[in-house]
């Protein structure tokens, strides 16, 4: 009898001392146009089924992995990276803790870390996965992305070559396109982006995104009609696609139709969570003479990118490093001190990345420290990119740093095709110094 009671007591102690299973993040309901159509119905059905499986068996790591994949896709579609990236990462960490050589889980974790701008960590995870399945194309894509963001461009090219040799598809074509673009081969970038569009299935988010890349390249070449065609085609295939709406808004902005541009960006902003739409609205309100809403929008962007609490502003409230974006956001309220702080935080993480070097250079330019600006913009130009915004900034910096002839040549290159430059003031300033004697 005593033995039996002792056994029951020990069982109770064991039962009640076990840590309760942490609840799995649930699927959020979509709102607006992205909640319409069969895709959302099917997504909801699959994810709810996976959640039910996990509730029945919390050690079902296959279901947890598949749920993480669903959440990664929901983050892309809804723009709610704050919620879904964190949810996916928690699931993946659980899977990897129990199955450390689960190749798919490692790839998904690297994907989330890239989304969160934790590029060095993403590269380490991808490198861990590589020997498990070295013949998989996607792992080379993840490594390519990591190397690009860290500014290790030669390594990125090698990874893209391996990826496309194993599997030429939408994802590999887009990586080739971007690498060609930043190395100044815009025609080659367009060819690869077209291949990506052709490889995609009409209506899927990844296909619509490929069209956005192609439209951007057309804008860089000054082919505005071709860019508009891509935006409108994307909207036919995927109604109310937010980035296509924003693309049409950008076209109206360039044409001086600010009210119409505002309506497009407000519609895009309503569709998904994306700070860049609010950032564009800041400029548009100001261009339209609405300083009050421009001011509100500028601070809304900073709030979106900043931490929820604490002093660590290097990590935003949605789990992402967002210092580069915050640097530009602070410039829009003329706070160059905070802009420089964030620009240098990002630079210390990835000093070889050309976009980061451009950001630091532009902040120094705004502080009228043209000598330092020139040092950083020279680093930003090292791949031969013909991005017109980069070249406008570079030309202005060179001019103010005492290199007038070099600056004018760069400004000529920047503006030769009358490309779309979202920053209207920048384009006007570049045009002025282009002809200044």
MIRO-443882 format. One record per residue: x, y, z of N, C-alpha, C in turn. Coordinates in steps of 0.001 Angstrom, whole numbers, plus 524288, in hexadecimal, padded with zeros to 5 digits. Each point is the difference from the previous one (the first is absolute). Layout:
XYZXYZXYZ;...
END
This chain:
803457FB46800007FCBB804BA800008035E804DE80000;8041F7FFF880375803858047B80055802D9800D17FAE4;801BA7FBA37FDA1802C4800567FAFA7FC73802507FBDC;7FB097FE368000A7FC48802017FC227FF0D805D1800A7;7FF79801D0804D17FF248059B80100804B2803377FE54;804B47FDC080135804CB802C47FE8280050800957FA23;7FE6F7FBC07FD268001D8002F7FA417FC558041F7FDDC;7FB5180048802597FC32803F17FE418020A8057D8010A;80275800BF804AB8021B8051B8016F80442801B87FC27;803927FC567FEBC80435801427FC597FDDB801547FA9A;7FBFB7FD217FE617FD97801097FAE47FD9E805767FFE4;7FD8480183804637FD9F805378003C8041C804427FFD6;804587FF08802FB80445803D38000580221800AD7FA7D;800D27FB8A7FD3B80215800277FAAD7FC49802D67FC54;7FAEE7FECC800A47FC0F802467FC8D7FFC2805EB80090;7FFE0801CD804F47FF2C80591800E28050A8032C7FFCB;804917FD4C8000E804F5802D07FFA3801AD800B47FA57;7FD7F7FD407FC5C80152800907FA717FE918057B7FE27;803808025A7FCE07FED2805297FDD57FB847FF887FC2F;7FC3480361800707FB987FFB57FC54801D08012A7FA75;7FDA07FD677FC498015D800F17FA8A7FEB0805A67FE8A;803C08028A7FDA67FF18805627FE5C7FC377FFF67FB72;7FC2280376800337FC198000C7FBD480263801E37FAEA;7FE3A7FDCB7FBC5801E08015F7FACD7FCF1804B87FE08;802C1803A17FD9B7FD7B804B57FDEC7FBCC7FE7F7FC09;7FB878027D8006A7FB9A7FED07FC908003B8033B7FAFC;7FD057FE4D7FC337FF89802D27FB127FC8F804CB800CA;801E0804827FE317FCD4804BA8002A7FC67800247FB3D;7FB6780219800B57FC7C800B37FB91801FE8046D7FC87;800047FF1B7FAF580162804307FC607FB6E803D57FFA2;80141804B67FE437FBE7803E37FF2780095802547FA8C;7FBE68025D7FE298003C802A17FAF1800497FC3D7FB71;8024D801D67FBB8800037FD027FB23803297FAFF80051;803FA7FFCD803608032A7FB3B8005D7FD0A7FB92802AF;7FB6B80137802357FCBC7FBEE8025F7FC257FDB87FC18;8000E801F97FB457FC657FE257FC02802927FBBB7FCBB;7FCEA7FCAB7FDC8802057FC227FC5A801407FAC680286;801027FC397FCA9800D97FAA0801B1805187FF24802DC;803EA8033A7FEEA8051B7FF43802847FF8B8005B805ED;7FD3780401801E67FF66800AD8059C7FCCA7FB9680260;7FC047FE4B7FD527FCC87FBAE801F1803567FB1B800B0;803337FEE17FC14803607FB5C8003180437800958042F;8024F804A28006080408800FB803F77FDD97FF2380579;7FB7280240800F77FD877FF89805277FEDB7FA428014E;7FE2A7FD307FC227FEB87FA72800CE804DB7FCDE80177;80439800D97FD20804DA7FD11800F180252801658054E;8003C8050E80133802728019F804ED7FCCB7FE53804B2;7FAED8005B7FFB17FCB57FE4B8045B800887FA1E800E8;800B07FD0F7FBC7800DF7FA5A800738052D7FEDF802BE;8041A803017FE95805207FF468027C7FFD18016E805C9;7FD368041F801467FF7A801888057E7FD3B7FBBF80329;7FC1A7FD9D7FDA17FD2E7FBC0802AB803917FB51800E3;803347FEBA7FC26803B37FBA480091803DB8010780469;801ED804CE80064803D180157804087FD7D7FFE980565;7FB208019E800457FD3B7FFDF8050E7FF667FA63801E5;7FEF97FC727FC617FF7D7FA7C80168805347FD998017D;8041C801AD7FD3C8053C7FDDA800FA80409804597FFA1;8015E8026880467803B9804567FFFD805767FE847FE12;801017FAE47FF7F8051B7FE467FE0E7FFC57FE797FA3A;7FBFE801CF7FD567FF8E7FF0F7FA6180333804337FD2F;805037FEEC7FF3280396803F17FDE67FF3F800D17FA28;7FDDE7FC287FD607FEBC800BD7FA747FBBD804167FF69;7FC087FFA2803567FBC0803DC7FFDF80207805618017A;8037A80048803D4802318050A801998033A802737FBA2;802F37FCC57FD4180314801FD7FB987FC62802167FBBB;7FBFD7FD027FEBB7FC59801BA7FBEB7FD04804E98019C;7FEC380075805057FD64804B4801E9803A6804B97FF8C;805007FF348012F803BC804547FF8380048801E67FA57;7FFC47FC5C7FC5480010801767FA777FB2B803397FE9C;7FB907FE598021B7FB33802EB7FF1880052805898022C;8025180087804A0800888052380270803EF803747FD20;8041A7FDA97FDEF803C6802FF7FCDB7FD41802577FB42;7FCA67FCEB7FD917FD1F801E97FB717FBFA8041C8018E;7FD717FF40804757FC3B803EB801D5802AC8053C80115;804CB7FFCA801FC802F2804D3800F5800D3802F97FAEA;801427FD2C7FBDD800CE8027D7FAE57FAF38025D7FDE7;7FBCB7FD148007A7FB0D801AC7FDA67FD858048380305;800257FFC7805347FD5F803ED80337803968047C80194;8051D7FF107FFC1803B5803E9801E0800928000B805E9;7FD577FC6E802B1800337FFD5805B6804A57FCAD801C4;804A7801EF7FEE3804C07FD2D80185800B07FFF0805EC;7FE0B804098029A800738003F805AE7FDE37FB0A8027D;7FB827FE607FE387FD587FB828025E801F17FAD67FDB4;7FFEC7FF9A7FADE800F17FAEA7FD8F805B77FE567FFF9;803A7803AA7FF81805837FE7D80046801527FDDB80564;7FE0B802AB80406800F97FE2D8055B7FD707FAAC800EC;7FB427FF577FE027FD3F7FB04800A7802D57FB937FD3A;801BD8010E7FB3A802D17FC047FCFA805237FE9D8029E;802C9803EA801ED805147FF0B8026A7FF7D7FCB0804EB;7FBED800F3803067FF1B7FCE3804B97FEFA7FA477FE9E;7FCE27FF167FC067FEF37FAA37FE3D804FE7FD647FE08;802FA802DE7FCFD804C37FDCB7FDA8804237FEC580419;8007F8035E803DC803C57FEEC8042A7FE917FB06802EC;7FAF17FF19800A77FE2E7FB32802908014F7FB377FCA8;7FF02800707FAEE801357FB9E7FC74805D47FED680006;8033A8040E7FF74805AE7FF457FF98802507FE0280520;7FDC68019E80465801E17FE15805177FF5C7FA1E8006A;7FBF57FDEA7FD8B7FEEE7FA5A80030802097FD177FB38;8009B802C97FBAC801FF7FD9D7FB2D8042F803A17FDAC;804A28002080255803FC803E17FE8E801DB7FFB27FA5D;7FF187FBA07FD62801A57FF8C7FA857FB56800097FC47;7FBD08026B801A37FB69800847FCA48011E804507FC0A;801297FE7C7FB3E801B8803A47FBED7FBEA804287FEDF;7FB1D7FE6B7FF5D7FBD7803B97FECC7FF54803FE80461;8005E7FE2F804DF7FF628038A804718046F8040280026;804BD7FE4A7FEEA80477803947FFEB7FF638040A7FBA0;7FE337FE397FB707FF1F803A37FBA67FBCE8040380160;7FBCC7FE23802737FBD08039E80185801E2803E180418;8033F7FE30803A58020480392803F980374804337FD82;8034D7FE6B7FC5680347803CC7FD417FC98803F07FD0F;7FBB27FE217FDC87FC57803737FD317FDBE804268039D;7FE4F7FE65804A87FDCE803B5803C180425803E0801CD;804AC7FE1F8010A804338037A801C080163804047FBD3;7FFD07FE667FB16800D8803C67FBC17FBB0804177FFFE;7FB337FE4A800BD7FB9E8039E80039800A9803EB8046E;802477FE4280455800CC803578048D8050C803347FFA1;802D27FF7F7FBAB804EB802CE7FF228045B7FE4C803B5;7FFA57FB3A801DF804327FDBB80328803767FCC87FC49;802F4802C47FCC3802857FD927FB83804897FC6D8017D;8032380196803B8804697FCAF8019D7FE0C7FAE980260;7FBEF8006E8032C7FDBC7FB54802707FD7F7FC817FBE2;7FD6F802557FC2B7FD977FCF57FBC68041E7FCF07FD00;8046E8027F7FEFF804337FD5E7FD26802077FB498030E;8009B8009A80514801E87FBA68033E7FC3B7FB607FFCF;7FAF080134800427FC137FBC57FFD48001B7FD517FAAA;8006C803177FBD6800397FDC67FABB804DA7FCA27FF53;80457801C580220804E17FCF67FFA27FF9D7FAE880309;7FCF5800048042D7FF0D7FB28802F07FCCA7FC327FCBE;7FC498020F7FD087FC8C7FCAA7FCD9802BA7FDDF7FB23;803A5802F07FDDC8025C7FEA17FAEC8020B7FA6E7FFA7;8034B7FE21803AB8020E7FAA47FF767FBDD7FBBD80080;7FB83801428022D7FBCF7FC1E8008C7FDAC7FEC07FAA9;7FF96803F97FC9C7FDCF7FF2C7FAC280287803D77FC2C;804CF7FEDE7FE56802DD803AD7FCA67FE028004E7FA64;7FC467FCB47FE947FDDB800197FAAE7FAC3802DD7FFB1;7FE94802A58042C7FB1C802E880024800F5805977FE29;7FCD9801CB7FC55800D0805347FDC57FED980454803F1;7FBE57FF558032C7FE36804388035C80410801A280403;803097FC4E801EA803E880150803F080409803CD7FDCC;8012A7FF757FB03803AB803AE7FD887FD77805627FF56;7FAE18000F7FF3C7FD3D804FD7FFC580036802DA80533;7FF5F7FD1C804448004A8025A8052E805758022580116;803EE7FD0D7FE5E8055E801CC800C380129804B27FC7F;7FDDF7FFF37FB4C80094804767FC747FDC1804EB80285;7FB3E7FF9E8020A7FD7F804808027F8033A8020180493;801FC7FC66803228031C8018E80491804F2802D47FE4E;802B17FDD87FC29804D5802727FE1F7FEF78055D7FD9A;7FBAB800787FD207FE9D8051A7FDBE7FF5C8040680452;7FCEE7FEB5803EF7FEDC803BE80424804D48014980341;803A77FC6380049804DA800F6802DD8041D802A27FC96;7FEAE800D77FB0080392802B17FC79804527FC917FDDB;7FF517FAED80060803E67FC547FDE77FE187FE2D7FAA1;8009C803767FC307FD5C7FF517FAF5802597FBA17FCA0;805067FF378004D802657FBBB7FCF97FDE87FABF801CD;7FF867FF628051C7FDCA7FB2E802207FA487FF6E7FE79;7FD3C804517FFED7FA777FFE97FE7B7FF5D7FE227FA67;8035A801D67FC837FFC87FE617FA7C800FB7FA217FF88;803BB7FE0E802F1801227FA607FFE07FB467FCCF801B9;7FD73801CC804187FB687FD31801F97FB81800357FC16;7FF468047F7FD787FBD48007E7FC108010F7FC6C7FB62;804E57FF9E7FE6E801747FC797FBB47FEB97FA5B80165;801437FE6F804C87FEE07FAA5801A87FA1E7FF0E8002A;7FD32803D3801EF7FA517FF7B800717FD7D7FF3F7FAAC;8015A8035C7FC537FD647FFD07FAE5801AA7FB3C7FCD7;804C67FE0D800EF801B87FB3F7FD567FD037FB3A801E8;7FE8A800088050C7FCFA7FBA5802207FA438006E7FE7E;7FDE1804C28006F7FA63800AF7FEFE7FEEB805777FDD9;7FFC3800917FAD47FE8F805197FDCE7FA22800E980094;7FE898036A8039C7FA6C80110800EB7FF5E805AF801A7;7FB528016E801777FED38056B80166803C8802158041A;800F57FCE6804118033E801E78044F805AA800CE7FE5C;8020D7FC7C7FCD0805758009B7FE548008A804627FC02;7FC2E800977FC8C80031804437FC257FFF58055E802AD;7FCE08008B8041E7FFC480508802B88052980159802A0;802987FC1A80213805188010C802758040F801957FBED;7FFF37FD6D7FB9080388801777FBC27FEC9805917FE31;7FAFA801437FF997FE61805327FE528023180432803A1;7FF787FF308050E801CE803F1803B4805F0800AA7FFBE;802CB7FBB87FFA3805BA800557FFC6801C3802CA7FB0F;7FD557FF0D7FBB580143802DA7FB347FED7805D2800AE;7FBA88012F802877FE868057D800C480421802F780316;801B87FDD280461803B3802ED80348805788002C7FDA3;800DB7FCDC7FBFE80502800467FD327FF8C803217FAF2;7FBB6802C87FF5A7FF72803A07FBA67FE047FDAE7FAF6;7FE6D7FB0A8000D7FE087FD787FB437FA05800068001F;7FDB78047E7FEC97FA4D8007E800577FD367FCC87FBD8;802367FFC97FB457FD8E7FCDA7FBDE7FFED7FA408017F;804517FE218022B800397FA8E801CA7FC537FF0380484;7FF72803E2803697FC6B7FF7F804727FA607FF837FE1F;7FE97803037FC027FAB47FFCA7FDCE7FEF57FAAC7FD8C;803CF7FDF17FD307FF637FAD17FD967FEDB7FBEA8042A;8031080014804477FF437FC24804307FAC7800C8802C6;7FE61804E2800BE7FAF8801068028A7FB727FE267FCA2;80084800A27FAD37FBF47FDFE7FC737FF907FA128006B;804777FD6C8005C7FFF97FA4E8009B7FD467FE7480510;800D78030F8041B7FD697FEEE805077FA1E800737FF79;7FE358042A7FD777FA5E800CA7FF3A7FDB27FB787FCDE;802A77FE857FBD57FE1E7FBBE7FCA67FFE37FAC7802DE;8038C7FF60803CE8004C7FB0E802EA7FBDC7FFAD80444;7FD88804698014B7FC318000F804377FA807FEB57FE29;7FCCB7FE89803C27FA867FED57FED77FCCF804FA800DA;7FCFD801BB7FC197FCFD804DF800817FC7380000804C9;800398043C802F17FCA88008980492802A97FEE880526;8043E7FCF77FFDF802CB7FEF8804DA80303804DB801AF;800C38008880520802B280498802148058B8006B7FDE2;802C27FBA67FF968056B800357FE338005C801C17FA4A;7FC207FEAB7FCE27FFE6801C57FA8F7FEF3805D97FFBB;7FC47801C7803247FED0805998002F804CD8030D801C7;802CD7FDE7803D3804C38029B801E3804268003B7FBAE;8005F7FBDC7FCEE803B87FFFC7FB9F7FEC0804687FC2C;7FB02800E67FF2B7FE6B8045B7FC908019F8054580256;7FFEE8006F80536801AA804E080286805D1800F37FF0E;803107FBD98002E805A18007A7FEEE800D8801B97FA63;7FD337FD9B7FC5E8007D801607FA797FE4B805A67FF1B;7FBC2801A5802727FE26805697FF7C80414803D980206;802567FEBB8047180420803548023C80490800AB7FC33;801837FBC67FD6A80452800407FC417FE88803507FB42;7FB317FF7C7FE407FE288034D7FBAE8001D805CA80190;7FE7080123804CD8002080568801DF805938021F80014;8039C7FCB98018F805798019780025802048015B7FA8D;7FDF67FD4C7FC1B80182801087FA8D7FCD08046A7FD90;7FC1B801ED802DD7FCAD8041B7FDE77FB867FE0F7FCAF;7FEFF7FAE1800197FBC67FDA57FCE07FB007FFD880350;7FD8980477800A17FBA680071803AE7FB287FD127FE3A;7FF067FFD57FAE07FB717FD247FE0B8008D7FA2780110;804AF7FE007FF3E800F27FA6C8010A7FF537FEC8805C5;801B7803968035B7FF5B7FF448059F7FA367FFF380170;7FD1C803BA7FDDE7FA6A80048801257FD297FB147FE35;801997FDDD7FB9E7FD977FB287FE10800A67FB9C803F8;804957FFA680261800F47FBE7803E27FC96800CE804D5;7FF64804DA801B47FCB180110804877FA507FE7D7FEE2;7FE1B801887FB6D7FA867FEF57FEB77FF0B7FA2D7FF13;803DB7FD5B7FDB27FF797FA567FF427FFD57FD3980541;80358801A680398800037FDAC8053F7FAB0800BB802A4;7FDA3804927FF467FAE580108802677FBA37FCC67FD84;800837FED97FAFE7FC2B7FC8D7FD75800797FA768021A;804D97FE40800A3800F57FA9F801B87FF317FF5B805E5;8011480439802E67FF7B7FFD5805BD7FD8E8052C801C1;7FACA800637FFD97FD57804F98010D801AC8028C80526;800A18052E7FFB980175803308048A805497FE888024E;803737FDDB7FCCB805497FECA801E88029D80519801AA;8016C80050804ED80193804F880259804A8802857FD4A;803E97FCE37FE95804B88023F7FDA97FEFF802047FA76;7FC3F7FD9D7FD547FE88801FE7FAD27FD058052180083;7FC9E80063803F07FD4B804F580112803F68044A8012B;803EC7FEA48031E8041A803C7801488030A801967FB1C;800CC7FC427FC76802B68012C7FB1F7FD0A803FD7FCC1;7FADB7FF677FFAE7FCD0803D37FD2C800038053F802CE;800337FFD18053880069804D3802FC80515802DC7FEE2;804247FD077FF6E8051B802517FEC87FFE3802AA7FAA9;7FD517FD807FC427FF7B802467FAC87FD2A805498004D;7FBB680032803067FD15804DE8008E803498042B802CC;803267FE51803AB803718039E802C8803DA8028B7FC43;8026C7FCCF7FCAB803C6801F47FC317FD68803D97FC41;7FB0F7FF017FEA77FD1A8036D7FC6B7FDA6804C4802B0;800E8800778052B7FE1280491802DA7FA5D7FFA8801B6;7FDA27FB637FF5D7FA8B7FF3D801AA7FFE87FE08805A5;8011780384803AC800F67FE668055E7FB257FDDE802B5;7FB7F8024A7FEFF7FB317FE14802787FED07FA617FE4F;800A67FF017FAF47FF0B7FAB97FE02804047FC2C80230;804DE801D48005C8041F7FCB7802397FED07FEA6805A6;7FE2D803D7802FA7FE977FF16805787FBC97FBD98006F;7FC1E800327FC8A7FBB87FC3080043802007FA7D7FEFD;803A87FF737FC5B802417FAD27FEF6803067FDFA804B8;8033B803588024E8032D7FE3F8046B7FCB17FEFE804DC;7FBD2802F8800BC7FC8D7FEFD804717FD3D7FABC7FF58;7FE9D7FEC37FB327FD837FAEA7FEF5803E27FB94800FB;804E4800CF7FE59804107FC11800E9801047FF5F805D3;800308046C802C6801007FFFE805A47FBB47FD1C802EA;7FB348007F7FE0C7FB8B7FD62802768001F7FA167FF17;802527FE6D7FB967FFF77FA717FE90803A37FCBF80362;804D2801EB800E0803CB7FCFB8030780335803A580373;802CC7FDAD803B680387802FA803558053D800967FD2E;8015D804C97FEA9804F0800F37FD2B801A7805AD800E2;8044F800B0802D780196805488018B801138038A7FB5B;801E67FDC57FB9C80195803397FB887FB66802F87FDA4;7FB3F7FDF4800907FB6E802CC7FE007FF188050080334;800787FF87805277FF7D8049B803588046D803DA7FEF5;8049D7FDF47FEEE8047F803537FEDC7FF18803327FB09;7FDD17FD7A7FC047FEB8802CE7FB2B7FBC580416800F6;7FC3A7FEAF8035B7FBCD803B68012E8021A804E3802B7;8041C7FF5B8031B80277804918026F8019A803F47FBDF;802B87FE1A7FBFC801C4803757FBC67FB5E8023F7FCF8;7FC2C7FCB37FEEF7FB98801B17FCC77FCB78042E802BB;7FF037FF49805097FD1980401802E1802DD8053D7FFB9;805157FFC9800B08030F804D67FFF480004802767FA96;800947FCD07FBFF7FFE5802047FAA97FAB68026B7FEB7;7FBEC7FDE28026C7FAAD801E97FF107FE8B8048A8039F;803CF801C58030F7FF128047A8036E7FD697FEBC80524;7FF837FAFC801437FD767FE5B804D9804417FEAB80405;802358040280271804597FF33803977FE597FD13804F6;7FB2C800DF801B37FE1E7FD76804C17FFFC7FA0F7FF6E;7FDAB7FE107FBC37FFE97FA5A7FF2A805677FDE57FE9E;8032C8033C7FD758055B7FE6A7FEE9803047FF1780500;7FF4980372803C5802857FF888051B7FE1E7FB0E802CF;7FAE27FF27800037FDCC7FB5B8028F802127FAFF7FD84;800307FFF37FAD8801CB7FB5B7FD33805B97FEDC8012A;80331804168004C805907FF5080121800CF7FD718054C;7FD14801C5803E7800877FDB7805307FD907FA9480053;7FC037FF007FCCF7FDBB7FAC17FFD7804087FC0E7FDFA;8030A801967FC1F804167FC8C7FDE8804017FEB980436;801B0803FE802E7803D67FF18804297FDCC7FC4D8041E;7FB0E800B28014E7FD807FC96803DA7FFB77FA627FDFB;7FEDB7FF577FB087FFA47FAC37FDB38053D7FD3080034;8043F802EC7FF5B8052E7FDAF7FF9D802D47FF8F80532;7FE45802E9803E6802BC80047805027FE5B7FB99803A1;803167FF1D804397FEA57FBDA803BB7FB188014680301;7FD7E7FBDF801EA7FB42800C0803118013C8023F8055C;804937FE868021B80186801F280526805E37FF8F80096;8021180281803FA805967FFAC8011580319803DC7FCC4;805217FFE3800C78037E803BE7FD7B802C27FDD27FB3B;7FF5E7FAE57FF03802DE7FDA27FBA77FD38801287FAE2;8017A8043D7FD8B7FD69801857FB288024A7FD357FB48;803BA7FC74800ED8021D7FD0E7FB997FC777FB727FE98;7FC457FEDA8036A7FC327FBE87FED57FA9F802817FFFD;7FD3F7FF8C7FBAC7FAF58029C7FFA57FBE17FCE9802F4;7FB758025C800867FBC77FD89802DE7FE017FB0B7FD7F;801377FF1A7FB097FE1D7FB3D7FD78804527FBF37FF5E;804208006180335804107FBFD7FFF7803F88008D7FBB0;7FFCB8043A7FD2680398800DC7FBAB804138041A8016F;804BD7FF4E7FDF38039F8045B7FFF27FE02803D47FBE3;7FF3C804D1801867FDB4803D77FC5E802FD805238002E;805007FFCD80144802F0804D6800B6800C6803057FAF7;800D17FD4E7FBB3800A7802CD7FB0E7FB05802FB7FEB1;7FB857FD78800AB7FB058027A7FEE27FEFD80486803CB;8017A7FF3B804F37FF4D80425803E480371804B97FECC;804987FF177FDDF8036E804637FE957FD498039E7FC26;7FDAD7FDC87FBF27FD31803337FC2A7FB1D802778026A;7FD6D7FD16803807FB48802128027980143804CC8034A;8044B7FFDB802D8801878047F80334801BF8049E7FCA2;802307FEE47FB678015E8044E7FC807FB23803127FE64;7FB977FD4B7FFAC7FB32802947FE407FDB7803A780427;801FB7FF9B804D27FE6D803D4803F6804C3803598017F;804007FFD07FCA9804B88033D800998030C7FEED80500;7FFA07FB31801F28030A7FE8380498804C77FCF17FE19;803FF802E37FE558049A7FD677FDB48033D7FD2F8041A;7FF92801A8804F1802F57FD62804247FE207FA61800AB;7FAD37FF59800677FDE77FAA98008A8009B7FCF37FAEC;7FFA0802B17FBA9800BF7FD647FAF68057C7FDB47FFB2;803D3802EE801A68056C7FE137FFDA800C37FB78803C4;7FD9B800658048E800637FBBF803D17FE2F7FAD77FDA3;7FB85800227FD757FDD67FB307FDC78030F7FE387FB30;801B8803B87FCDD803127FE9B7FB62805067FD3A80190;8028F801EB8041D804E97FD9C801B87FF167FAC6802BA;7FB9A7FF76802B87FEB37FAE18023C7FF997FBEB7FBB3;7FD65801717FBC17FF767FC5A7FB978054D7FF0D7FD6C;8030D804267FF6C8052A7FF837FD8E803867FC5E80336;7FFBC8005680514803427FC9D8034A7FE8C7FA447FF6F;7FB207FEF27FE867FE637FA987FF19801D17FDFC7FAB9;7FFC6803597FC02801537FE317FAB98028E8046C7FCE4;804ED800E980127802CE804787FDB9801197FF927FA2E;7FF4D7FB5E7FDC68013C7FF587FA737FB3D800A47FC77;7FB6780065802427FB45800597FCD57FF90805687FD80;7FF23800357FAE280005805047FD377FB658037680190;7FB7E7FDB0801217FB788031B80196800E88029B8054D;802867FD2A803808012F802248052A803FB8046A7FF89;804007FF3A7FCC2803E68041A7FF2A7FD72804E27FDAD;7FC4F7FF387FC7A7FD17804637FDBF7FCFD802F480439;7FD8F7FD1B8038E7FCF88027080431803798036480378;8046D7FDD4801A480398802FB80353801DB804E17FD1D;8015A7FF597FB04801CE804727FCD87FBE8804477FFBD;7FB167FE7C7FF427FBDD803E47FF5A7FEDF802E58051A;8006B7FD478045E7FF4D802A28050B8045D803FA800D4;804D67FE7B7FEDA80458803B8800837FF3F804AB7FC4E;7FDF67FF047FB5D7FEEA804447FC4F7FC15803D68025C;7FBED7FDDB802767FC03803588026C802428031080499;804247FDEC8025A802AF802C8804398042C803BF7FDE2;8006F8002C7FAC4803DD8034A7FD4F805A17FE5280111;800A27FB12801718053D7FDCD800A4801637FD3E7FAE6;8016B8031B7FC0C8009E7FDF77FAB6804C77FC7D7FF6C;803E6800E78032C804AD7FCB87FFBC7FEB27FA5E8018B;7FD567FF658046B7FE817FABD801B27FBF77FDA97FC52;7FC6B8032D7FE327FC167FE1B7FC4A802A37FDBE7FB2F;80403802967FE26802CB7FE327FB58802AC7FAC0800F1;802257FF4D804A5802947FB08801497FC217FB707FFA7;7FB5D800D18021A7FC317FBBC800287FD527FF337FABB;7FF28804387FD147FD587FF507FAF38039D7FD347FC27;80509800AC80093803B07FD337FC9B7FF867FA1F800DE;7FF247FE72804E47FF2C7FA71801307FADB7FE187FDA1;7FC1B803658000D7FADE7FE877FDEE800117FF477FA1B;803B3802707FD5C800517FFBA7FA47803507FB767FE0F;8020C7FCD880380804187FC447FE7F7FE2E7FB9C7FC6E;7FAF07FEDA7FFC67FE367FBC37FC897FE9B801EA7FA8A;7FFD78052A7FF427FE81802207FADF7FA2A800727FF40;7FD07800268043E7FA50800867FFA27FE88805137FD49;7FBD77FFC47FCC87FDF6804A67FD6D7FAB28018F8022F;7FF0A7FE8E804E57FB38801A2802967FFCD805FA80006;7FBEF8025F7FDC880001805B77FF597FFFE8030A80519;7FD787FDF88041380015802B08050F80584800088023E;802907FB7F7FFD3805717FFA5801C080376803C97FCF8;7FF5F8001C7FAD180355803537FCC67FEE8805CF800E5;7FB168016B800C77FEC88057980143802A78019F8050F;7FF8F7FCBB803EF8028680136804FB805EB8003F7FF62;8021E7FC3F7FD1D805AC7FFDB7FF40801E7804E47FD25;7FD29801857FBEC801888049D7FD047FFEB804EB8034F;7FBF68009F8032F7FFA1804928036B8045C8000B8040C;801187FB7980237804247FFA1803F58054C8014B7FD9A;8010A7FDCB7FB7180502801127FD608007D805D77FED3;7FBC88024B7FE28800138058D7FEA98014780350804CC;7FD517FEE380459800CA80312804C18053D7FED4802A2;802397FB6F7FEBD8051A7FE938023C804888023E7FCD1;7FEB0803377FC18804138028F7FCF1801747FD297FAFD;7FD197FBF77FEB1801097FCF67FB3A7FB9D801147FC1C;7FFC7804ED7FE307FB93801BD7FCDC7FF697FD0E7FADA;8044A7FF337FD3F7FFAA7FD647FAEC7FE437FA5180093;802347FD54803DD7FE677FA96801037FA417FFDC80194;7FE63803B98033A7FA928003B801B37FC45800CA7FB7E;8016C803907FC6A7FCA3800FE7FB787FF7C7FB367FC80;804497FD2E7FF457FFD97FB407FCC87FC547FBEF8025C;8003C7FF7D8051E7FC957FC42802A37FA4C801B67FF98;7FF058050E800837FAAA801FE7FF827FDE07FF467FA7D;80356800A77FC1D7FE767FF027FA897FE3F7FA5B7FF5C;803147FC688022E7FEB27FA6B7FFA27FAEA7FED7802DF;7FF52802868047A7FB527FF0A803297FB04801887FD31;8003A804517FD107FB49802557FDD87FF597FF397FA25;8038C7FD1E7FD8D800087FFC27FA3F7FB047FDAB7FDB7;7FD8F7FC59802AC7FB4C7FD757FDE37FAF7802178026B;800768044B802F37FB858021D802DE7FD557FBB580339;802FF7FD7C8037C7FDCF7FBB28030E7FC2C801ED8041B;7FCEE7FC5C802107FC8E8013C8045B8035A80061804ED;7FFE48047E80283802AB800C4805017FBDD801D0803D8;7FF0A7FCD7803E77FBAD8010880396800BB8051D802F4;804D680149801368012D804CF802D7800268048D7FC1F;7FBA8802C87FF8F7FF87804487FC36803F58044F8011A;800B88014C804FD803BB8041A801688058D7FE807FE6D;8014C7FB1B800C1805347FE1D7FE7E800CF8009C7FA26;7FC1E7FE777FCFB8007A800627FA4A80094805B17FE4A;7FD168037F80266800618058A7FEA68055F8023580166;801F47FE7A804928052D801C9801AC804417FDEF7FC5A;7FF737FB0D7FE73803C87FDA57FC727FFF5802C87FABA;7FB5A801387FE0B7FF95802CC7FB06802898056A80059;7FF6D8029A804738024280531800A8806017FFBA7FFBB;8025C7FC6D802F2805B37FFAD8001F8023E7FD947FB0E;7FCC87FD1C7FD41801B57FDB87FB0980193804427FC20;7FD3A8046E80023801038044E7FC4D802C9804AB80278;801357FF8480511802838045D802C080596800CD7FE01;8015F804DD7FF1E80548801447FE1080378801BF8047D;
END
